[in-house]
Every structure is written in structure tokens, then in C-alpha cells.
Amino acid sequence: MTFTDAQLERYSRHIILKELSVKGQQKLLTGKVLIIGAGGLGAPAAMYLAAAGVGTIGIADADVVDLSNLQRQIIHSSADVGKAKTQSAKETINAMNNDVNVITYPELITSSNISDIIRDKDYDFIIDGTDNFPAKFLINDACVLLKKPFSHAGIIRFQGQLLTYIPGQGPCYRCVFREPPPAGAVPTCREAGVLGVMGGVIGSLQATETLKFLLNIGELLNGWLLTYNALTMEFRKTPLAKDNSCAVCGENPSINNLIDYEKPECEMCKK
């Protein structure tokens, strides 16, 4: 792969890093990442991955931009209110870096389409930027069954968490959180609130994990849960053990096909 003069200048701060160099930047430009959810987490993750030169970024989201999104979903602007989030995100990314091929999926992720979307470009890595438990369990199960690595994250109020799953190397999301809680048992961001910058902190960490995976450098949060408290400015890493009785990645899995869990009463967290 030959770099243009403009690309050499654009990615110069990457190229001078001994852990990346030209070869590392080439890996990023040929990398393919799917982001499910173009909201508080997916917005900053998408922007940093695009700026870094990840060559193909898929964005899946069925929603349109709402005014209340703009407190934290920095990929969208006031002029985008009412526009499909996938289209808004694509336009912002393309305006930033035309090296990036943005693939949009303006549809609700379900058990009937998630596998086809993941296979569409044979994505290397998946980012879970969703805001509800049914979606998170669906993404986990699909990635485990398809043997795809992914980053889970969640934010609410002043707290955030994330973990990384690598097929065959550690626990999945379901090993830690066995099944979705009953609808209404856990408050949404619309009900409990969220500090706008939380998406930036945790979404940027998801982008960091993605870049490290594509570049095969550093240590991933595989087997760890990283939590962040903005009020105390504390990060904590908690080791996670693989559950051999896990319903999807255990020794005798009972989940062999994807299912749709009951949708939560309110999905406005990402709006």
C-alpha cells in the first residue's frame, strides 16, 4: 500500500510511533469496525476511529437525531435534528476524513439481521454502543457465536464501565451478567440522567481498545471489567473469570441460536 503525501502528513503522529510506524497505519486503513449505536458511546468512538484512519466503519442505528442527543452525542449537530443518525454520522466522518468508507445500517438490530450485518463486510471488531440490556445480550451472543471480538460499555449518571471479549480467550458479557434484568428494574439514562462527557470518556476507551486490537499492541480488557466514577475521578479494574456454565460460551452452551429479548419500556437513553 502506497501512502499519498497528504496521508503521510495526516497520520504522521501515528507513523512516528515505533509501535505503529507505516505498517501499523496500513493495518488501520485496511481495518473494518462495526459500531452498533450512534449515540453517547458510538459517537466519540466513531469520530476517533475515523480520525485514526480506520478504513471501513459500519454504523448501525435505527433512530433519528433528537435535540436531547446533542448534550453528549458529539457526532451530530443542531442542523442534524430529525435526520437519521447513521446519515448524520456518515456525513460528519466523511467531512473529517475521506479515507474512511462508512457503511450505514439505518435499522433496528434484531436476531434476524445482526449476523448478516456483522458478516456484510466481515468486520474485524464490533463496538457495542447501545443503551439497553436486550441489545447488549444480543450483541454478545451474536459475537460469541460468530467468533467476533467486541467491546462492551455502558454509562449512567456519573459512572461507566467497559470490557473486551476475545473469542476463546476469556469471559464474555454473559459470563458476568447472566441474563437481562426485568424490564424497568434498572433505570435508563432518561430516568436517571447522565453527565454528557461520560460518553466521551468511555466511548474513547472503546476506540482505544479497538485500535489496540487492530494493531495487536498492548493489553486488552479481556478478562477485566474497567469501571470509572467521574465524581471521585477513579478507575478500577476488576478481574473476571470465565463461567464454564455460561449459556453461550460455556462447555455445554444452551444458546445456539439468537433470540430477541423483551425490549425495555424506554429506549430514550441514546436520545
Buried (B, 14 or more C-beta within 10 A) or exposed (E): EEBEEEBEEBBEEBBEEEEBEEEBBBBBBBBBBBBBBBBBBBBBBBBBBBBBBBBBBBBBBBBBBBEEBBEBBBBBBEEBBEBBBBBBBBBBBBEBBEBBBBBBBBEBBBBEBBBEBBEBBEBBBBBBBBBBBBBBBBBBBBBBBBEBBBBBBBBBBBBBBBBBBBBEEBBBBBBBBEEBEEBEEBEBBBEEEBBEBBBBBBBBBBBBBBBBBBBEBEEBBBBBBBBBEBEEEEEEEEEBEBBEEBBBBBEEBEBEEBEBBEBBEBBBBBB
